[in-house]
Amino acid sequence: MAETSSRAKAYKLRALSKDDLLKTLQEYKAELAGLRVEQITNGTASKISQIKVFRKNIAVAKTVINLKTREELRKHYKGAKYVPLDLRVRKTRAQRRALTKHERAQKTVRQQKRDAHFARKVYAVKA
C-alpha cells in the first residue's frame, strides 16, 4: 500500500479494515525510516522531498485509525449511563452544568402541597 510520491487519501484508508490500516501504517513508517537513512547518506533531493509526504501519510493513517476506534467505542457505549469524557458532547461548561429539563421541572414537597391546597383561581370576564 506504500505508494511512492503520492499522498494517502483518507477516504481510501477508511475503506480498509483495522488490521490493513495498521499494516499500511507500518509500511509508511518503514519507508520513512529508509528515507531518513537516505537523507543522512546524502541521498538525492527527490528522495529527501519524499520525507514530508510520508510524514503526512503516517498522520492520515493514524487519524483514520483513531476515528475508527472512537466510532467503535461510541457504538459500544451507546445508551450507556456513563460514557468516557472524550466521547461525550463537548458543548460549553455552563451547558454541561445546567439542570436537565427533568430537574428543572421538579418541585419541592412544600411547593406541591401549596399548589394542591391553594390552586390559582381562574376568572372569566363577561363581555
C-alpha positions as CSV (number, residue, x, y, z in Angstrom):
1,M,0.0,0.0,0.0
2,A,3.0,2.3,0.5
3,E,2.8,4.4,-2.7
4,T,5.8,6.4,-3.7
5,S,5.4,10.1,-4.0
6,S,1.6,10.2,-3.7
7,R,-0.2,11.3,-0.6
8,A,-2.5,8.9,1.2
9,K,-6.2,9.6,0.8
10,A,-8.3,9.3,3.9
11,Y,-11.4,8.1,2.0
12,K,-9.4,5.2,0.6
13,L,-7.9,4.4,4.0
14,R,-11.4,4.4,5.7
15,A,-12.5,1.6,3.4
16,L,-9.7,-0.7,4.9
17,S,-10.0,-2.9,7.9
18,K,-8.2,-2.1,11.1
19,D,-5.6,-4.7,10.5
20,D,-4.9,-3.5,7.0
21,L,-4.6,0.1,8.3
22,L,-2.0,-1.0,10.9
23,K,-0.1,-2.8,8.2
24,T,-0.2,0.2,6.0
25,L,1.0,2.4,8.9
26,Q,3.9,0.1,9.5
27,E,4.8,0.3,5.8
28,Y,4.7,4.1,5.8
29,K,7.0,4.1,8.9
30,A,9.4,1.7,7.4
31,E,9.6,3.8,4.2
32,L,10.1,6.9,6.3
33,A,13.0,5.2,8.2
34,G,14.6,4.3,4.9
35,L,14.2,7.9,3.6
36,R,15.8,9.2,6.8
37,V,18.8,6.9,6.3
38,E,19.0,8.1,2.7
39,Q,19.0,11.7,3.9
40,I,22.0,11.1,6.2
41,T,23.9,9.3,3.4
42,N,23.5,12.3,1.1
43,G,20.6,11.0,-1.0
44,T,19.0,12.7,-3.9
45,A,16.8,15.8,-3.4
46,S,13.8,13.9,-4.8
47,K,14.2,11.2,-2.2
48,I,14.6,13.7,0.6
49,S,11.5,15.6,-0.5
50,Q,9.5,12.3,0.0
51,I,10.1,12.6,3.8
52,K,7.3,15.2,4.1
53,V,4.9,13.1,2.0
54,F,5.4,10.0,4.2
55,R,5.1,12.0,7.4
56,K,1.8,13.3,6.2
57,N,0.8,9.7,5.2
58,I,1.5,8.5,8.7
59,A,-0.6,11.3,10.1
60,V,-3.5,10.5,7.9
61,A,-3.3,6.8,8.7
62,K,-3.2,7.4,12.4
63,T,-6.1,9.8,12.2
64,V,-8.2,7.2,10.3
65,I,-7.3,4.6,12.9
66,N,-8.3,6.9,15.8
67,L,-11.6,7.8,14.1
68,K,-12.4,4.1,13.6
69,T,-11.6,3.3,17.2
70,R,-13.7,6.2,18.5
71,E,-16.6,5.1,16.2
72,E,-16.4,1.6,17.7
73,L,-16.3,3.0,21.2
74,R,-19.3,5.2,20.5
75,K,-21.3,2.1,19.4
76,H,-20.2,0.2,22.5
77,Y,-21.3,3.0,24.9
78,K,-24.5,3.9,23.0
79,G,-27.3,4.1,25.5
80,A,-24.9,3.5,28.5
81,K,-25.5,5.6,31.6
82,Y,-21.8,6.6,31.9
83,V,-19.7,7.4,28.9
84,P,-16.0,8.3,28.8
85,L,-15.3,12.1,28.9
86,D,-13.7,12.2,25.5
87,L,-16.8,10.6,23.9
88,R,-19.3,13.0,25.5
89,V,-20.7,16.0,23.7
90,R,-18.4,19.0,24.3
91,K,-21.0,21.9,24.5
92,T,-19.9,24.7,26.9
93,R,-19.0,24.4,30.5
94,A,-22.2,26.2,31.5
95,Q,-24.4,24.0,29.3
96,R,-22.8,20.8,30.8
97,R,-23.5,22.0,34.3
98,A,-27.0,23.3,33.7
99,L,-30.0,21.4,35.1
100,T,-31.8,19.0,32.8
101,K,-35.4,19.5,31.8
102,H,-36.5,16.9,34.3
103,E,-34.5,18.5,37.1
104,R,-35.9,21.9,36.3
105,A,-39.5,20.7,36.3
106,Q,-39.2,19.0,39.8
107,K,-41.0,20.7,42.7
108,T,-40.3,20.5,46.4
109,V,-42.9,18.7,48.6
110,R,-43.8,22.1,50.1
111,Q,-44.5,23.6,46.7
112,Q,-46.6,20.5,45.7
113,K,-48.8,20.9,48.8
114,R,-49.1,24.6,48.2
115,D,-50.2,24.1,44.6
116,A,-52.7,21.4,45.7
117,H,-54.3,23.4,48.5
118,F,-54.2,26.9,47.0
119,A,-55.0,26.4,43.3
120,R,-54.8,29.5,41.2
121,K,-58.2,30.9,40.6
122,V,-59.3,31.5,37.0
123,Y,-62.0,34.1,36.3
124,A,-63.8,34.5,33.1
125,V,-64.8,38.1,32.2
126,K,-68.2,38.5,30.6
127,A,-68.2,40.8,27.6
